[in-house]
Each structure stands twice: as structure tokens, then as C-alpha cells.
Amino acid sequence: MNQAGVVHRALSPFVYAYDQETVHVRLMTAKDDIEKVELIYGDPYEWEAEKEEDRDWNFDPEKEKSWKVERTPMQHNGSDATYDYWFVAIRPERKRVRYGFEVHGDTTAVLTERGWYDEAPLDHPGYYFSVPYVHATDVFDTPEWVKDTVWYQIFPERFANGDPANDPAGTKEWGSEAPAFQNFFGGDFQGVIDHVDHLQRLGVTGVYFCPVFEAPSNHKYDTLDYLKLDPAFGDEKTFRKMIDVLHENGIRVLLDAVFNHISEEHPAFQDVLEKGKDSKYANWFTIGSFPVDPSIPNYEVFAFERNMPKLNTAHPDVKDYLLHVGRYWVEEFGIDGWRLDVASEVDHAFWREFRKEVRAANGTCYIVGECWTDSQPWLLGDQFDAVMNYGLTESFLTCFATGETRVRDFSHAVSRNLNWHSQNVNEVMFNLIDSHDTPRALTRAKGNIDRMKLLFTTLLTFPGSPVIYYGDEIGMKGGQDPANRACMEWDETKQNLELFDHVAQLIALRKQHPVLANAGTYHFQRIDDTRQTFIVERRQGEQVYLLVVNVSEEVQSLSLEGTYESLLDGTTLSGTIQVEAVSALLLRHV
């Protein structure tokens, strides 16, 4: 047994309270080294007595024999190239538990917090890992409604121009030229209202808006005023109407804000430029020396963008200002959540206060951060509910869009991603295949609609809260920004309606069969790297669904155990089946 390959700490995501009654425990072991794992666990104050009448909650060595424990097998919960993952859910009777692991390989040994033993030491629970007590206030309370939400991301300036009267000077005719960092096409709130029927037909239940606050650019990530809507998008009356229309149609609203930096034209920074160290805003920023020199920035900025000075979110005035912003739009306009730009570059203390503020305004407000790397420090229940799951995005794209990686690589990435986050997070994770910051998925797929369908099929049957970037559902293309920010194509003769219908059907099936969303487990039942096929089993109790995927360019034969209904076309399948090239079947056991 490779004991060095066995990994656990009494911290999330290895152990955590899933709810007030349930504790989840995970273990990592070296790939293909361990046959089975049993969890040894018990109440730290409960002992086995020589005689039942001698039982006492206080340990008395003359009466008690050993610590009382239970054993339960852990489930193999997936693998990557390095580790096998193991999982079990337990329900401690008194909300406290000590636990260890009996690990079976070519030898058997017991892992405790104090190290390895040949047999489980039961003379005292102090050897073992500990969950001291499950407090209700410590349970990660992700919003329940997000588990059933399919998001649609809108870049406001490019979705639809519903009111030409608010177009900024120099606005171009809709779609008349390629998108650029400087051009404007007049997208606005009224345009969203006018096309809410498109969102209804697609079946999405949430809209994520890129920033809508006053800013000089078309992308609005260089904020001038967080408390003022950009006039090019419309006024507060229209904004409120848009939110009302979306809510009336069962669609939640997620706003985007960047609290890491502001526009150099923001009044606070302009005051610093004018007054230097005497400005009351001087400490709103991190400035190396005075006078401030924007030509070669002597102040901290986002990336190397001198026009985006970085805010000092530890400063009390900055903190109060931004916390007010976070609460204001929730209280005054009823938005349902925040997507937070460049979130990983803002201090954790600020985000902890931000969560408290917006949750005080709305107890089910959803908070998702833009973090592109391992994000566990932000996902402990005191900051974000989820992050944009870019780590997994690339695995979807390289397997299904570009064919650069094999199906086993995809299974490894999925297993690692799901096991590196608590289930609370997995159920509301912001899962996407592209965005305003990446090339469009269809461009990555070189225009191959079959590969695009496969991307949507695998995304919309995956745990979490999936996100569709505007226009992807009708086959829009675009490279790296700004090419990925083209005007929405509203001419149906130029839309791929077959792709739209496919996506709409998948969203409807996700709603009709919750096991395909977050109600069921996600398990790779079969992986064939040679033929580039795999089967994922989604299960809840007796309900069993299969996602059968063929990434290869050839028809493949696979065998089924049992009889299944195809949810995509209603046919009945059993025995040996044919799976078309670059396609997927979605099956329900009957």
C-alpha cells in the first residue's frame, strides 16, 4: 500500500456539513492502489460498556471497555490520472463525530489524525479526525433556487437595440461592422424586454448581465458610477420594467460588478490626479509616489491597464461605498445575485463583509466570483456560493469541440473538479463553455454544429448551474474579444434553428428530469479511450439515466444492460445499440 498516496485533512472539501444533519467525508488514494475503504466513526463521548447498566457518558476505565464506533463502506467516487476519490455521507446522531479510515490494499491499515496503525485504536477517540459540532450557522447555505437555474449571459450593448433614442453618439447600424473595443451598436434594456419571448422559448430561468453601470467603454468594466445606470442602456424606469418582465416570466437577474478597479475617469481618481496626496481619495488607491503619473503608472492597476486603477478595498471608505452598492441594487431593484469580476484579486475580508451585506438584503442572493484557478479559499461558505468554472470549461472544449484530448482525460478532469469542491458548491457551480472573455465555442469547434450539440448535451446534463452565452444557441461564431461580442443575430434566416431547438429540448428535459441536474449522482460507468466513447450514469434511488457519448468520427456500437427510453426521440433501446459519430444519447431506464 502506498500510504504516502492517501490524502485527507479535516477541512472542506475533505469533510464538511452538507446540511444540519449530514456530514460528507472524502478521501484521496493513489490511483489503482486501494481496493476498498471503510469509514470508522462514532460520537467522541460514547463508549462500549462491559455491562449496559454500567454505561456512563463520562469515561471510567474501570467500567468502560472501548470507544463505540460504527463502520461503513466508502464509495469509489471517480478517478483522475493520479488519484482515486472516495466518498461517504453520514448522519451523526448528536451532530458531532470522530472518524478515521480503514484502507484495504495489498495490506490493511487504519489512518487517523495521528497517523497510521495496523488496527483501529479504540482505547480513546483522541486519535481520530474530528467534526466537533455541526452548527446550523456553519452550514454552507447556497441558494436552493440556483440548483434549478439555467443561465443566459447577455452582453447588454450587443443583445438588441430597443430604443434608438438612447443611442450614444456615433452608434453604428446593428451588425453593420465587426465588433471592436471602441464601437457601439445601441444594445439596451428595452431590447431585452422586446426579446423576452426568445428567452422564454429557449427555456432559460436566469439572465446574467455584463455590467450595466455608467462607464465610457462598450463593455462597462471601467465603472464611472456604481449607483447610476449607463444612459445608453436606459433609465431606472426601463431597468425596473425589464427586471419585472423577466421575473414575471420566471427568469432571475444576476448583475455584474467589478470592485477590483474603476475607470481612470471616475471622480475619485480624477480628484487624486488633481490634488495628489491632499485628495481625500488618495488612500482609495495604492499609489507608489506623488504626483500620480498615468503615462507610466506609479499606482496599482488591473493587469497593465493604466486606465483601470485598482481600488484599495481594505480602506474603510472604499469598503463602505462598495458594500452600499452591493446592497443597493438588491434592495431597490430586486436583483437576485451578483457576478463579481476579477474577484480573486480582491481581499477575502472584503468578500466576507460583502456576503453579509447582500444576504442581509436578500437571504437567497446568489454570489458567483470570476476566479480562473483553484478557488477553494473563496468557497468555504463565507464568501462566494460558486465561481465561473473555467477550469472545467477547457476540458469540455478540448474533448468535444477540438478533439485535442481523449474521453479519459475528460473523465479525469470531471472527477477532480467534482471532488475538489463540496457538493453544496457543485450544485450551484457556474458552468460554461464560453463567455465574453473567451472565443466562442463554435469557433473553437471550427464551425462543426455536431460538436456544438455535443457540448450542449454534456453541459446541460452536468451538475451545477449551466450558462449559455448569448447567440451560442443559434450558432454565432467569434474569436477572442472583441470578436466574441458581435451583435445578436435576429434574422431567423441566419440563425441555426436546429441548434436552437436542440438546446431548448435539453433545457426542458433538465427541468422535467431533476436527476439530470442536481438530484442525482454523476458516475462514469464506462470509458473506452480507443473508440472515444463513454457512458455516464445519473442515479437517484431507483431512477437511472444514462448519457451515452461518442466523440469519434465513426458510428460506434455499445451494449446496454436493461431497457431504456431515449429522451431525445422517444425510441426504446436495449442490447447492442448504434451511436452516431460525434453525438450523444440521453436514456432513461424503464
N, C-alpha and C positions, 0 to 999 in steps of 0.2 A: 504493500500500500504506500502510495506517495502522500505521506502526511503533510508535506510542505505544500501540496496542491489543494488542501482542504482549507477553505476560507470562510470565516464568519466573524462578525462583530455585533455586539448588542446595540446596533444602531440601524435606522432606516437606510436602505431598503431591505436589510437582512432580517430585521424584526421590527414590527410596528403594529399599532392598534388600527385595524381596518374599520371597526366601529366600536361601540361601547361594550360589546360582548365578545368580539372576535379578535384574536391575535394571529397575524401571519408571520411565519418563520421560514427563512430561506437559507440554503447552504450551497456553496460552490465547491466542486471537487474536480480534480484533474481529469481531463477528457478520457473517457473509456477506462477509468481506473477503478471505479466503485460499482458494485453490483446493486446494493440497496443501502438505504439509510433509515434508521428509526429515531424518532424524537423521544427522548426521555424527559418527562416533565412532571411537575407537581407543585402544590401550594407549599411555600417555604416553611410554613408553620404546622404542617400536618405530618404526623408520624404513625408508623405501624406499631401497634402495641402487642405485647405478649398475650394480654387478655383485653377484650373490648372494654371491660369496666375500668381498666387502668388507663384508658386513653386520656391524655391531658394536652391542652394546646401549648403548654409550656414544657419544653423538653426536660425530661427527667431520665438520666441514663439508667437508673435502676428499674424503671418501668417500660421505657421505650426500647424498641429493637432497632429500627432504621427509619430513614426518611421514606414517606409514602410517595410512590411515583406511578405514573402510567406510561405506556409505550404505544406509539402509533407510527405506522409507516409513512415516510415522506414520498411524495410523487415526483418522478422524474419530470422536470418542467422545461425541457429543452436543452440544447447544446449549442456552443459555438466552436471555433477551431481550437480553443484552449480549455474550456471548462464545460462540465455538466452542471445543470442547475436543478436544485431540489426544493420542494415547496410543501408546506402543510398549513392548514388553518385549524386552530384550536380555540376552545371557548372555556377559559379558566373560570371555575365556579365563583371565585371570590375576587376576580379582576386582578390577580397577581399570580406570577408564575416564575419558577426557576426551571431551567431546561439545559439539556446537553444532547449530544448526538452519538448514537452507536453506529459506527461506519463499518460496512462489510465490503472488503475487497478480497485480496488473496490472504489477508489476515483480518481480524476484527479488533477494533479498538474504540474507545469512548473519548470524544472530545468535550472538554469542559472549558470554562473560562480560565482555569488554572493550568490547562494543558491536557496532555494525553494520558489515558490509563488503560490497562489491559481489560479491566472490568469497571462497571459503573460504581464509583464510590458513593455509598448510601449512608455513611455514618453521619453526614451533615450536608445540608443543601448549599453551604457556602462555596462549594467547588464550582457551582454552576452559573451559567449566564442568567441574567435577571431582567424581568419586566416588573419593576417594583409595584406599580399600580396603574391601572388603566383609568385615567381621569377623562371625563367627558370633554373637558376643555382642551385636552391634548389630542383628541381625535381629529385627523385631517378632514375638515368639513368642506370638501369640494361640492359645488352646486349640483344638485341632483338633475336639474333640467339640462345641463350641458351633455350628460350621457346620451341624450336622445337628439342632440342637435347636429345638423349638417350645415356647415357654414358656407357662405358665398362671399368672397373677397371682392370689394369694389374699390377701384382707384377713382375717386369722385370726378376728377377732371376729364376722365375718358369713358365714362359709362353712358351718359346720354345728356344732351343739351335740351332741357325742357323749357328754359326761359331765356331767350336771346337778350332780353333787356338787361340782364346782369353780366353779360359777357365782358371780360376785361378788354382794354384797348388792344387791337391787333389780333383778336381772335380769328383763327382760321376756320374755313368751312369744314364741317365734320368729316374727318378722314381724308382730307384733301392732300395731305402730305405725311411723310413719315414722322413718327413721334420723335421729339428731341427734348433736351433738358430745358429749352427756353420757350417752346411754342405752347399755345393754348388753343383748346377746341371748344370750350364752353360747357363742359360737363357740370351738372349741378344737382341740387336736391330735387327740384321739380322733375328732372329726368328720371330719377329713381322712382318717384311717385307714378310717373307716366308708364313705367315698365314693370310695375309690381306684378302684373299678370305673368311676365316671363319667370319671375322668381316662384310664383305660385305653381305654374305648370312644371317647373323643374322639381319642385318639392322641397326646396331648402327651408330651414327653420331658423336661420340666423344670418345676419349680414355683418361682416367685418369691414368697416370703412377705414381706409387710409386717412391721415389727418384732415380735419375739416376746419381747423382754426386758421385765423388770419396769418398769411405768410406770403413772401414775394414770389416763391417758386411755384411750379405746377404740381410738385409732389407734396409740398407743405410740411416737410420735415425740418424747416428752418423757421420756427414759430416767432411771430411778432407779438401775438396776444392770445394767451390760452383761454381767455374768457370772452373772446369775440370770434364769431364765425366768419370765415372768409367771405366777403361780399360777392365774390364771383360765384359762390355756391348758392347764395340766397340768404334771406334774413331769418331771424329766430322764428317767426310765424311759420314760414315754409319748412324750416327744420323740424319744428314741433309737429307739423302736419305729417311730414314724412315718417317720423317715429310712430305717430299714431296709426298711420296707414299700415306700416309694417307690423306693428303689434296686433292690429285688428286682423291681420292675415296670419297670425301665429308665428311671426318672424321676430326674433330677438335682435338687439342692436349692440354691437361692440365697437367702441371708438378707439382710435389710435392716438397715442400721445408720446412725444419724445421729451423726457425730463432730463436727459443727459446733457443736452446743449440747446441753444436758441440761435436765432438769426443775429448776425452782427448788426442788423438794423433795429433790433429790439431796443426800446427806450433805455433799459438799464445799462446795456453795453455802450450805447451811444453816450450816456452820461459819464461813463468811465473814460471813454475816449476824450471827452471834452474836459473833464475835471481831474482826471488822473487819480492819485491816491486820496484826494479830497472828496471824491464821489462817495455818496452813501451806499453805492452799489459796488464799491471796489472789492469787497470781500465776497461778493456773489460769484466771483470767478477766481481761478488760480492763476495769478499773474506773477511772472518772474521778476519784472522790474518796471519802473515807470520812467518816462511815459510809455504808454501802450503803443506797440508798433505792429499794425496789421500787415505791413508789407512782408516782414519776416516775423511771424507771430512769436511774441515773447509771453504768450499765455497759452494755457492748455486748450486744445480744440478737439472736435471729433475727427478721428483719423488725421488727415493733414489738411482739413478744410478750414482755412483761416476765417471763412465767413460763418463758421459754426462754433463759437466759443463755448467751452464746456462749463456747465454750472457747478458750483460748489454746493452739492445737496446736503452737506453737513452743516452749512450755515443756518442758523435759526430762521432768519428772514426768508431765505430761499425755500427752506423746508415748509414754513407756514404758507407761503404763496402757493407752492405746488400741491400741498395737501388740500388746500382750499379748492384748487382746480379739480382735483380728483373727486372731491365730494360734490362740488357744484353741479356738474353735468349729470350725476346720478340723481341728486335731489330735485333739481329744477326741470330736467327734461326726461327723466325716467330711463336713461340708458341702462343696459343690462350688464355691461362689463367694460374692461379696459384691456387693450393690447398695448404693451409698453415697449417702445423702440429702444434699441441699444441698452437693454435692461441690465445686461451683465456688467456694464461699466459704471453703474450707479451703486452706491454703498448699500449694504444689506440693512443697516439700521434704518435708512430712509424707507426701504420697501416694507419693513415690518410696521412702521407707522402708517404707511400708505394703506396697507391691508386693513388695519384697524379703522382708519377713517372711512374708506369706501364701504366696508362691511357694516359700519355703524349706520350708514345711509341706506344700504340695501344688503340685508343679511345673506342674499344669494348672488351677490355680484361676482362675476367671473373675472379672474385676473390671469392673463397669459403674458409671459415675457418673451421678448426676442433674445434668445440665447442659442448660439450655434454649436456649442460644445457640451460636454458632460455638465448637467445643470443641477445635480443633486443638492448643492448648498442652497438653492432657491426653492427647493421642492420638499421642504420639511413641514409644511403646514402653517408657517408663519409669514410667508411672502407670496409666492405665486401658486395658483392652482395647477398650472401647466406651463409649458414652453412650446414655442414653434419647433416641432420635432424634426429639425433639419438633418440630424444625424441619420435618421431612418429614411428621409426623403431621397438621399443619394442612393441608398440601397434599392429602393423601388425603381429608380430611374435606370441604374446601371444593369439591373436584371431584366426589366420589362420594356424599357424604352430603347436602350442602346445595345443590349446583349453583351456588354463588356464583362459581366460576372455571371457565375453559374447559379443554379437554383439553390445549391447547398450554401453558397455564400449568402444568399438572401435569407435562408433559414437561420444561419448563424447570427446575422445582424438583427433579425426579429427577436430571437431568443435572448440575445444580450440586451436589447433595448427594453423588452418587457420585464426582464428580471432585474434590471438596474434601476427601475422605478417601482414605487409602491403601487398596488392595484388601484388605490384611490386616485393616483395621478394618471395611470394608464387609461382609466375610464373617461377622463376628460382631456387627454393629451391632444394638442392642436396638430393634427396630422395632415400633411400637404405634399403635393408632388411638384409644385412650383409656386411662385409669388411674384410680386413687383420687384423683388431683389434677385431673381434668377431667370435664366432663359425659360421660355415656356416649354412645357413637357412635350408638346407635339413637335416642336423644333428639335428637342433632344432626340425624339424618335424619328427624325428625318421625314416627318410628314406621314408616317405609317399609322393609319387610323386603327388597324387591328391592334397595334401595340398600345395606342391610346386607350382603346376599350379595355385592354388587359390591365392597364394602370388603374383605370377607374374601378374595375371589378375587384381588384385586390385591395384598393384603398377603401372602398365603401363596404367591404366585408371585414374590416380590420377593427379591433377595439379602439376606443377613443372617440374623438370628435373631429370628423374629416372636414377638410376645407377645399373648396373649388375656387380657383382664380377666375374672375370674370372672363368670359369668352372661351375658356377651355372646353366648355360643354358644346360649343358649336364649331370647334376646330380651328380656333385662332392660333396663329404662329407668332414668334418673336424671339429674338436673341436676347443677350444681356441688356439690361436697362441702358438707354430708354426704349430700346426696340420692343421690349415686353410690355410696354404701356400704350399700345395703339388704341385708337377709338374702337369701342364696341361695334361690331358689325350687326346692324339691324335689318339689312336687306336679306330676307329669308332665302332668296335665290343664291346667296353667297354663304349661307350657313350650312353646316353639315347636320341636317335634321336627324339622320340615322344615329349619329353620335349623341345628339341631344336626347332622343328617345331612349337610348341605352342607359344614359346616366339617370334620367328620370325614373326608369324602371328599377334601377338598382337602389335609388333612394327610397322608392315606395316599398321595395322588398325589405330594406333595412328597418323601416318603420313597422311593417307587418310582422316581421320575424325578429324580435329583440335579441334572440340568440346570436344573430349575425352581427349585432352591435356590441353591447356590453353585458348582456345577460348570460352569455355562455363562455366556456373556456376556449382557448385557442391553442391547438396542438398539431404539430406536423406529424401526420400519420404515416406518410410515405414520401421519400425523396429519391428520385432517380436522376443523378447528375449526368449520366451518359445520354439519356433521352430527353433531358431537360424538362422533366415533369415533377409535380409534387401534388400531394393531397393534404389539405388542412381540414382537421375535424373541429367543428364548433359544437359544443355539447352543453346542455343544461338538463340534468336528470335523464329522463328517457328521450328527450328531444335531441336528435342528432342531425347535423347538417354537414355537408362536405363541399369544400371549394376545390375543384379539380382543375389544375392549371397545366397547360402545355405551352412552354415558351419557345419550343423548337419550331423550325420552318417546315416540319413534316407532320402528317397525321400520326397520332400515337394511339396504341391500344392499351387500355388499362382494365383491370378486373375489379369488380365491386363485390363486397360481401353483403348480401341483402338486396332489397328492392328500394329504389329511390325515385322521387318525383323531381324532374327538372323544373326549377322555379322560373327559368328564363323562357321556356317554351311549353311547359305543361306535359311533356312526354314522360313515360315511365321507363326506367332503365334498371338493368340488373345484369349480372355476369360480366362478360367482356364488352367493353364499350369503346367507341372511337371518339377521340378528342381532336378536333380540327387544329391545324397549325396556328400558333400564336392566338390561343383562345382559352376560355375558361368555362367550366360548367358549375352551376350552383345547384346543389342537390339537397333534398330533404328526405330522410328515411321514412318510409311508410310501411 
